[in-house]
Amino acid sequence: MAAVDGHSSGRPSFAEMAVAAPQPLPEITVARRVPKVMDGEIFFQFSKEEINRSAEPFRFSIVIKFLRQRPSLDAIRAFIASRWGLSSTPMVSSMKLPRNAFIRLATEADFVKALSRESCEVNGVAYRAFHWSPDFNEEHEPSNVPVWILLPGLPPNFYQESFLRIFIAPLGRFICRDNSTHCVTRTDGARLCLEMDAAKEPISYFWIGIPGLATSRKQDIIFETLPAYCGKCRVQGHNSKTCRAGKPKQEERNWGRNKENNEPGGNSSSQKEDGEINNPLFIPPETEAAEPRSAV
């Protein structure tokens, strides 16, 4: 028996195909200008307002950077359609670097869902998500990242979004609160996601009311997913204190010294500290023992 409803046959409807079809980029018009030359270099210059207008169609776009080989674009599209729960189909495209993917979402609600996801993987391949902006550079990881925080013990009357936006303003930009905070099904603290600069030292608490008064409240902040960020390498995973950039020469010298010590027949003096070798007053204890004793 033939299926009456087109959906029962497993085929997408015409409306669904129309929504999923790529749409032309909305055109903006900028004033014509001639190229400029400085020191023999040709360049073009645009105002901040022109740049912002050109970026308007991409204000709900994110970049996901996979930590190993990127799944195919079709696999990413299928995963998003089945797992992300978006209201409309996003545009997924490749970028200059093979591990990156550009995802253009249609609504702010879909953008919030995509950027605040706690399970950051596609078919088992982990990724990092970044909010795209006109100054986004694929060669570097932006320091502005989505972060989940907990405000432990926050009274439930402060779970309103307007209060939460005020509280996290010193940290970054509010993205969303989780469903248990939204519906007040947990009252041990408010949990929310924000976009903040991981390169800056965050605050660990704030006061509700004048600090120190008995009627005021000192509110702690627990960072659940704040990544380490290195301003030198411009990547996540370590900070400037633990950065190994600029230290290869010292490590190579230590490696060479260890290799010499481990080789059979190696110079025994290389096993000593530099201070002992270079000190003219240092006399190795083996010297006297090595001299032949005269017969009595």
WODAWO-V24783 format. One record per run of one state. SS is the DSSP state (H for helix, E for strand, C for the rest). FROM is the first residue (numbers start at 0). TO is the last residue. If there is no record, write none. Layout:
ss: (SS | SS)
from: (FROM | FROM)
to: (TO | TO)
//
This chain:
ss: (C | H | C | H | C | E | C | E | C | H | C | E | C | H | C | E | C | E | C | H | C | E | C | E | C | E | C | H | C | H | C | E | C | H | C | E | C | E | C | E | C | E | C | E | C | E | C | H | C | H | C | H | C | H | C)
from: (0 | 5 | 9 | 13 | 20 | 35 | 38 | 40 | 43 | 47 | 58 | 60 | 66 | 72 | 83 | 90 | 94 | 99 | 104 | 107 | 115 | 120 | 122 | 124 | 131 | 143 | 152 | 155 | 158 | 160 | 168 | 171 | 177 | 178 | 182 | 188 | 197 | 204 | 208 | 216 | 220 | 221 | 223 | 228 | 230 | 234 | 236 | 247 | 262 | 267 | 271 | 273 | 278 | 285 | 290)
to: (4 | 8 | 12 | 19 | 34 | 37 | 39 | 42 | 46 | 57 | 59 | 65 | 71 | 82 | 89 | 93 | 98 | 103 | 106 | 114 | 119 | 121 | 123 | 130 | 142 | 151 | 154 | 157 | 159 | 167 | 170 | 176 | 177 | 181 | 187 | 196 | 203 | 207 | 215 | 219 | 220 | 222 | 227 | 229 | 233 | 235 | 246 | 261 | 266 | 270 | 272 | 277 | 284 | 289 | 295)
//
